[in-house]
Structures are given as C-alpha cells and as structure tokens.
Amino acid sequence: MRTWFWTLLLAVVAVGLAVVLQSHTGNVLILVPPHRIELSLTLAVLLFVGSFVLLYVLLRLLAWLLAIPSRVRDWRGRRAQARDHELMEKGWVGLLEGRFANAEKQFSKLIDQTRVQSRRSVAALSAARAAHELGEYPRRDALLDQAREAAGTDPGLTEAVATVSADMLLDQGQPARALTVLAPLQDGARHLHTTRLLLRAESELGHHDQVFTLARALARRHAIAKPESEKLIDISGAARLRAGTANGDGWRVIWKDMKAVERTYPEIALAGSQAFDAADEPEEAARVLEAAIARQFTPALVAAYARCPATQVKRRIDKAETWLQQRPNDPDLLRVLGLLCLTGQIWGAAERYLTRSLKYRSDPQTHALLGSLYDRLNRPEEAARHWRMATAVGMALPTLANDGFLPSAEIGDDPHYTASEVADLDDIYSAQGLAHDRSDTLVGDAALNLETGSAAPVVPLPASSTDHASTPVVAPVVASAGLNRVAVPVRPDAPPAHEVSTPKHADFDEYFDSAPPSFTDLDDTGRTDRNEPARDDTSDRTSNNNPQR
C-alpha cells in the first residue's frame, strides 16, 4: 500500500513539474569564472533531478558495501540460532515422548555449541529434567549447577531454576531440600506454580500452619481444585486445633480465625467438637457437629455425635430422629440412636434401633453394643452370642482344616522297648483295629470318639517299662472343637481329677496356653476346668461349622 501511495505521489509531482516548466521558458545562468554556462530551466531541473538520483544510488551502494561484514555476522547468528532451535526442538520432542536418553543427548549438544547464556541455562534445565526421569540424580544435580551458573543474575532464569529444582526434589521425596531451594522466592511475589510447590513441600513436612495459609490463598485464586483445597484446609485446620487443645485454650483463637464454611468440614468439626467437650461445653460441641452433619453426612461425625454426657441424651436423640426421617435405612444412624438410648438407659428403644441396624449391615460395633445391652438385661446367652458375632465380623477367623494330628515319636530305637515288645504293641493295635506302625501312635478313627461315646482302649505297657509294667493304661480323650480326639495315656498312680489342686493362675493360663494341657489336670471328660460344666459336643460341632466364627 505504501509503495502504491509513493508511486502515485511521484507521478503527480512529475506531471505538475512538467506543466510548470512548459509554461515557463526562462534560462538558468551558471557563472563559474572564467566560465559562463547558460541552460534552459527545463534542462537545469532535469540535470538536478538526475544528479540527485545518481548521488542517492552511489550512497546506497557504498552503504551496502560497508554493511557486508555486519550482514555476514547476522547470517551466521541466524544460522547458529536455527541449529540451536533445531536441537532444542528435538530434545523437547524426545522429552515429551519419553525418550529421555535421546533428549538428554540433544540438550547436551546444545549446551556445548550455543553461545547464548540464557539458551544454555534453559538447555541445562531441560537436560536435568531428562536425567531426573532416568534416575541419574548426581548428573541431574551437576546439570542444575550449570543452569544456575548460566542464569547469572537474570531474575526470570533464577526463579525458573529454583522451581524446576524444587519440583524434581519433591518427586524424589526430599521436601526439606525443596523448601530450602524455594526459600528465596517466598519473600517476593509468588507465582501460582511456585505457591503450589511450596504447598506440596509444607504438606509433606507436616507444617500445618503454612499448609492452611497456602491452601487458603490458592483456593481464593482458584489455582487448585475445590475438593483438593477443602481437603488440605480440613486436615491442616484440624491438626492446628488439636495442637492448640494440647497447649491449653490456644485453640479458641484458631477457631475464631476460621470461616463459617471451614468449621463444617468433617475433620475440623470433629476436632472442634472434641475441644469443646474437653472445655466442658457439650452444647457448643453439639451445635458444631449438627452444622457439619447438615452439610455432609458422614459416619465419623454421626458417631462423634453419640458420644455425649447423659444430660445431652434427650436433645441429641430428638435431633437424630429427625435425621432418621430423611435416612430411615442408614445403619450408622440407627447404631448411633441405639448408643444414645443405651447412654440414656432406654433399653427397649436401644434394642430396637440396634436390631434394625443389623438388618442392613452386620457390624462388629453393633453386635458389641447389643452384647452389652443383653448383659445389662441379664440375658447372658444372647450377650455371649452377639459378642462372638462381633469378634467374627470384626476379624477374619482362620478356616480350620479337616481332622489331623501331629506326627508321633519313633519308638523303634527307644532303649526302654525291645523289638519283641514293639511287635507285641503292633499286635495289640492290630487286634483292636488301630492303625499303627513304628512312626505313628494312637491316631485315627479308633481313638475315643465323643460323638459315639465309645470307651477308650486299654493298652498294656511292655514288661520292660520302668513304671507300672503290668498295669494297663486307660487312654481318655482330650476334647477339642474341630480337632480329632487323640488318646492320651494316663499314669495309673495319678490322683483323681477332683483331687488335683487348681493352679494359682488358672484363669490366666486358660487364655494364654500355648502348650498341651497337663495330664493331671484332665478329668474323665477331657476338661481342664473342673468348675466348668461339661460341654455338649454337638454344640461344639455346630459352632465350629458356623461361618461367622
């Protein structure tokens, strides 16, 4: 457009000048002593214009000739820049594709050949990223030092080196070093990425005060997702409240500093209610939990709502029943109502709510509460049943294999037994239908079976035995649910079971017994506790087959 404009302008001027010259027929006299030159006006103007054009061309030609060295330098610079850009492009393509070794190779070439310090710093940072992805941490640190040196005093490059270094250190699991690298950037204006890195480092180090402040700032600028910011504020705020509670009344200042919506976050609400309970303010604790439950109904909040003194039971039952109208089939809410009724000694309502809760979910806490309720109501059988079910639901009980036995001792080389005596024992076992060889003793179906009530076999000891050679030995059976009944020899001179004195720590040994019971502690029914009535083996088998055990 400009070219057309100037062309049109020159044409107009030329036409106007021709018209003017045609109407003026004057002469131009040039005096150069001793010469006198006389020219027409038209010729003089044409000579002047021609001289100007010729001079302009000569000057432009001279300038072009003088600018040759600078043009050569610019051409070389552009060619080097193109090569640098090509290497940078190849390196970044390899980095994005995951070919980190090739990317590091391209960036290393760029570091060696480029003469631009800023480009060398960026290439070193990129190569450090590739080395980090390869797990070459010493080489990565060396490249970061090169990038820091090439950055010099440039604030943009210095911040870039710091943020990239901190990001890689956080990936490596070194938040303390990352925080040290980011320390110079904390005083100035924080960029969003720098603030995110600071938040990540402070969170991993457990600095809850800084996490709370940074998460608030990022949430205000919409720099992180809302669920993530709420979670960080919730966890850090609850930790601050607990720390303030441990230090006295310092939690009140923290609580007042929080926004109303932050006080309804689950963890903050739990920590705040615990702080108010510790300060003997159950009314305020109830209001905190009610506001949090109204915003987000979670089992933890509802369970905390049930922990209250007896004076608060009626108020909290009324509130929980309003929630029950909106969530009639919620097992957690039904269990909480049952617990509140237990606290208020409303036995019938407690049983009704806990039983309804079990209809929707078998929960160990609900079974335990029902066991406590039935124990208070003097219904021991139902209490024991629910306590067993609470144990079965709360932990994975092992599945017992079929009947089996430990291998018995080899008696073939026993010096107390001769070969003929061992053969006599084999004949006795064979006559009584017992499977026996020199590596197996009384095992199998011929042992006493409590289900059939058959008598124990009578096995005489060999004559060479040092104790009671001619006295038969009766083999009573040790009863054990889910295991085979094994015939155990009893010495004939052992005192009767009812005359054996009970050990001093019998109850303790009953629960912590890892060894076989002493033969002298067994009575004729195989029980070790003489004060306990004989157990029905049928019930043992029934409970053993119960899938909830």
SULVEN-V646851 format. One record per backbone hydrogen bond with DSSP energy under -1.0 kcal/mol. CO is the residue of the C=O (numbers start at 1). NH is the residue of the N-H. E is the energy in kcal/mol with one decimal. If there is no record, write none. Layout:
BEGIN
co=CO nh=NH e=E
co=CO nh=NH e=E
END
This chain:
BEGIN
co=1 nh=5 e=-2.0
co=2 nh=6 e=-2.6
co=3 nh=7 e=-2.3
co=4 nh=8 e=-2.3
co=5 nh=9 e=-2.3
co=6 nh=10 e=-2.5
co=7 nh=11 e=-2.1
co=8 nh=12 e=-2.2
co=9 nh=13 e=-2.3
co=10 nh=14 e=-2.6
co=11 nh=15 e=-2.4
co=12 nh=16 e=-2.6
co=13 nh=17 e=-2.7
co=14 nh=18 e=-2.2
co=15 nh=19 e=-2.2
co=16 nh=20 e=-2.1
co=17 nh=21 e=-2.5
co=18 nh=22 e=-2.0
co=19 nh=23 e=-1.4
co=26 nh=41 e=-2.2
co=28 nh=39 e=-3.8
co=30 nh=37 e=-3.8
co=32 nh=35 e=-4.8
co=35 nh=32 e=-2.2
co=37 nh=30 e=-5.0
co=39 nh=28 e=-5.1
co=40 nh=44 e=-2.4
co=41 nh=45 e=-2.2
co=42 nh=46 e=-2.3
co=43 nh=47 e=-2.7
co=44 nh=48 e=-2.1
co=45 nh=49 e=-2.6
co=46 nh=50 e=-2.6
co=47 nh=51 e=-2.6
co=48 nh=52 e=-2.2
co=49 nh=53 e=-2.3
co=50 nh=54 e=-2.6
co=51 nh=55 e=-2.6
co=52 nh=56 e=-2.4
co=53 nh=57 e=-2.4
co=54 nh=58 e=-2.4
co=55 nh=59 e=-2.5
co=56 nh=60 e=-2.3
co=57 nh=61 e=-2.4
co=58 nh=62 e=-2.3
co=59 nh=63 e=-2.5
co=60 nh=64 e=-2.3
co=61 nh=65 e=-2.1
co=62 nh=66 e=-2.3
co=63 nh=67 e=-1.5
co=67 nh=71 e=-2.2
co=68 nh=72 e=-2.2
co=69 nh=73 e=-2.3
co=70 nh=74 e=-2.5
co=71 nh=75 e=-2.2
co=72 nh=76 e=-2.4
co=73 nh=77 e=-2.5
co=74 nh=78 e=-2.7
co=75 nh=79 e=-2.4
co=76 nh=80 e=-2.7
co=77 nh=81 e=-2.7
co=78 nh=82 e=-2.3
co=79 nh=83 e=-2.1
co=80 nh=84 e=-2.7
co=81 nh=85 e=-2.8
co=82 nh=86 e=-2.2
co=83 nh=87 e=-2.4
co=84 nh=88 e=-2.9
co=85 nh=89 e=-2.7
co=86 nh=90 e=-2.5
co=87 nh=91 e=-2.7
co=88 nh=92 e=-2.5
co=89 nh=93 e=-2.3
co=90 nh=94 e=-2.4
co=91 nh=95 e=-2.2
co=92 nh=96 e=-2.5
co=93 nh=97 e=-2.1
co=94 nh=99 e=-2.2
co=98 nh=100 e=-1.5
co=99 nh=103 e=-2.1
co=100 nh=104 e=-2.7
co=101 nh=105 e=-1.8
co=102 nh=106 e=-2.2
co=103 nh=107 e=-2.4
co=104 nh=108 e=-2.2
co=105 nh=109 e=-1.9
co=106 nh=110 e=-2.0
co=107 nh=111 e=-2.1
co=108 nh=112 e=-1.9
co=109 nh=113 e=-2.0
co=110 nh=114 e=-2.1
co=116 nh=120 e=-2.1
co=117 nh=121 e=-2.3
co=118 nh=122 e=-2.2
co=119 nh=123 e=-2.4
co=120 nh=124 e=-2.3
co=121 nh=125 e=-2.1
co=122 nh=126 e=-2.3
co=123 nh=127 e=-2.6
co=124 nh=128 e=-2.2
co=125 nh=129 e=-2.0
co=126 nh=130 e=-2.0
co=127 nh=131 e=-2.5
co=128 nh=132 e=-2.3
co=129 nh=133 e=-2.0
co=130 nh=134 e=-1.4
co=131 nh=136 e=-2.4
co=132 nh=135 e=-1.1
co=135 nh=137 e=-1.4
co=136 nh=140 e=-2.0
co=137 nh=141 e=-2.4
co=138 nh=142 e=-2.0
co=139 nh=143 e=-2.2
co=140 nh=144 e=-2.2
co=141 nh=145 e=-1.9
co=142 nh=146 e=-1.9
co=143 nh=147 e=-2.4
co=144 nh=148 e=-2.4
co=145 nh=149 e=-2.2
co=146 nh=150 e=-2.6
co=147 nh=151 e=-1.8
co=148 nh=152 e=-1.0
co=151 nh=154 e=-1.9
co=154 nh=158 e=-2.4
co=155 nh=159 e=-2.2
co=156 nh=160 e=-2.0
co=157 nh=161 e=-2.6
co=158 nh=162 e=-2.0
co=159 nh=163 e=-2.6
co=160 nh=164 e=-2.4
co=161 nh=165 e=-2.3
co=162 nh=166 e=-2.5
co=163 nh=167 e=-2.4
co=164 nh=168 e=-2.1
co=165 nh=169 e=-2.3
co=166 nh=170 e=-2.3
co=167 nh=171 e=-1.9
co=168 nh=172 e=-1.7
co=169 nh=174 e=-2.6
co=174 nh=178 e=-1.9
co=175 nh=179 e=-2.4
co=176 nh=180 e=-1.8
co=177 nh=181 e=-2.2
co=178 nh=182 e=-2.0
co=182 nh=185 e=-1.3
co=183 nh=186 e=-1.3
co=191 nh=195 e=-2.4
co=192 nh=196 e=-2.4
co=193 nh=197 e=-2.2
co=194 nh=198 e=-2.4
co=195 nh=199 e=-2.5
co=196 nh=200 e=-2.4
co=197 nh=201 e=-2.5
co=198 nh=202 e=-2.7
co=199 nh=203 e=-2.2
co=200 nh=204 e=-2.1
co=201 nh=205 e=-1.7
co=202 nh=207 e=-2.3
co=206 nh=208 e=-1.4
co=207 nh=211 e=-2.2
co=208 nh=212 e=-2.5
co=209 nh=213 e=-1.9
co=210 nh=214 e=-2.8
co=211 nh=215 e=-2.7
co=212 nh=216 e=-1.8
co=213 nh=217 e=-2.2
co=214 nh=218 e=-2.6
co=215 nh=219 e=-2.4
co=216 nh=220 e=-2.3
co=217 nh=221 e=-1.4
co=218 nh=223 e=-2.8
co=225 nh=229 e=-2.4
co=226 nh=230 e=-2.6
co=227 nh=231 e=-2.1
co=228 nh=232 e=-2.4
co=229 nh=233 e=-2.6
co=230 nh=234 e=-2.5
co=231 nh=235 e=-2.6
co=232 nh=236 e=-2.5
co=233 nh=237 e=-2.4
co=234 nh=238 e=-2.1
co=235 nh=239 e=-2.1
co=236 nh=240 e=-2.2
co=237 nh=241 e=-2.1
co=238 nh=242 e=-2.4
co=239 nh=243 e=-2.4
co=240 nh=244 e=-2.4
co=241 nh=245 e=-2.3
co=242 nh=246 e=-2.1
co=243 nh=247 e=-1.0
co=245 nh=248 e=-1.3
co=249 nh=252 e=-1.4
co=250 nh=254 e=-1.1
co=251 nh=255 e=-2.7
co=252 nh=256 e=-2.3
co=253 nh=257 e=-1.5
co=259 nh=263 e=-1.4
co=262 nh=265 e=-1.4
co=265 nh=269 e=-2.9
co=266 nh=270 e=-2.5
co=267 nh=271 e=-2.6
co=268 nh=272 e=-2.9
co=269 nh=273 e=-2.7
co=270 nh=274 e=-2.3
co=271 nh=275 e=-2.0
co=272 nh=276 e=-2.4
co=273 nh=277 e=-2.5
co=274 nh=278 e=-2.4
co=275 nh=279 e=-1.6
co=276 nh=281 e=-2.8
co=277 nh=280 e=-1.7
co=281 nh=285 e=-1.9
co=282 nh=286 e=-2.4
co=283 nh=287 e=-2.0
co=284 nh=288 e=-2.2
co=285 nh=289 e=-2.2
co=286 nh=290 e=-2.5
co=287 nh=291 e=-2.2
co=288 nh=292 e=-1.9
co=289 nh=293 e=-2.8
co=290 nh=294 e=-2.2
co=291 nh=295 e=-1.2
co=292 nh=296 e=-2.8
co=298 nh=302 e=-2.0
co=299 nh=303 e=-2.7
co=300 nh=304 e=-2.1
co=301 nh=305 e=-1.8
co=306 nh=308 e=-1.1
co=309 nh=312 e=-1.6
co=310 nh=313 e=-1.1
co=312 nh=316 e=-2.1
co=313 nh=317 e=-2.6
co=314 nh=318 e=-2.2
co=315 nh=319 e=-1.8
co=316 nh=320 e=-2.6
co=317 nh=321 e=-2.3
co=318 nh=322 e=-1.3
co=319 nh=323 e=-1.5
co=320 nh=324 e=-2.0
co=321 nh=325 e=-1.2
co=323 nh=327 e=-1.9
co=327 nh=330 e=-1.3
co=330 nh=334 e=-2.0
co=331 nh=335 e=-2.3
co=332 nh=336 e=-2.2
co=333 nh=337 e=-2.3
co=334 nh=338 e=-2.2
co=335 nh=339 e=-2.5
co=336 nh=340 e=-2.6
co=337 nh=341 e=-2.3
co=338 nh=342 e=-2.1
co=339 nh=343 e=-2.5
co=340 nh=344 e=-2.1
co=341 nh=346 e=-3.4
co=342 nh=345 e=-1.2
co=346 nh=350 e=-2.2
co=347 nh=351 e=-2.5
co=348 nh=352 e=-2.2
co=349 nh=353 e=-2.6
co=350 nh=354 e=-2.5
co=351 nh=355 e=-2.3
co=352 nh=356 e=-2.1
co=353 nh=357 e=-2.1
co=354 nh=358 e=-1.8
co=355 nh=359 e=-1.0
co=357 nh=361 e=-1.7
co=363 nh=367 e=-2.2
co=364 nh=368 e=-2.5
co=365 nh=369 e=-2.5
co=366 nh=370 e=-2.4
co=367 nh=371 e=-2.5
co=368 nh=372 e=-2.3
co=369 nh=373 e=-2.4
co=370 nh=374 e=-2.8
co=371 nh=375 e=-2.1
co=372 nh=376 e=-2.1
co=373 nh=377 e=-1.9
co=374 nh=379 e=-3.0
co=375 nh=378 e=-1.1
co=379 nh=383 e=-2.1
co=380 nh=384 e=-2.9
co=381 nh=385 e=-2.1
co=382 nh=386 e=-2.2
co=383 nh=387 e=-2.2
co=384 nh=388 e=-2.4
co=385 nh=389 e=-2.3
co=386 nh=390 e=-2.4
co=387 nh=391 e=-1.9
co=388 nh=392 e=-2.6
co=389 nh=393 e=-2.7
co=390 nh=394 e=-2.2
co=391 nh=395 e=-1.2
co=411 nh=414 e=-1.2
co=414 nh=417 e=-1.7
co=418 nh=422 e=-2.2
co=419 nh=423 e=-2.1
co=420 nh=424 e=-2.2
co=421 nh=425 e=-2.2
co=422 nh=426 e=-2.1
co=423 nh=427 e=-2.2
co=424 nh=428 e=-2.4
co=425 nh=429 e=-2.7
co=426 nh=430 e=-2.5
co=427 nh=431 e=-2.5
co=428 nh=432 e=-1.9
co=429 nh=434 e=-3.4
co=441 nh=443 e=-1.2
co=444 nh=447 e=-1.1
co=449 nh=453 e=-1.9
co=457 nh=475 e=-1.0
co=459 nh=473 e=-1.4
co=462 nh=465 e=-1.5
co=473 nh=459 e=-1.8
co=476 nh=488 e=-2.1
co=480 nh=483 e=-1.8
co=486 nh=478 e=-1.0
co=491 nh=494 e=-1.6
co=496 nh=499 e=-1.2
co=503 nh=506 e=-1.0
co=505 nh=509 e=-2.4
co=506 nh=510 e=-1.8
co=507 nh=511 e=-1.1
co=508 nh=512 e=-1.9
co=518 nh=521 e=-1.4
co=519 nh=522 e=-1.2
co=523 nh=526 e=-1.8
co=527 nh=523 e=-1.4
co=536 nh=540 e=-1.7
co=537 nh=541 e=-2.6
co=538 nh=542 e=-2.3
co=539 nh=543 e=-2.8
co=540 nh=544 e=-2.2
co=541 nh=545 e=-1.6
co=546 nh=549 e=-1.5
END
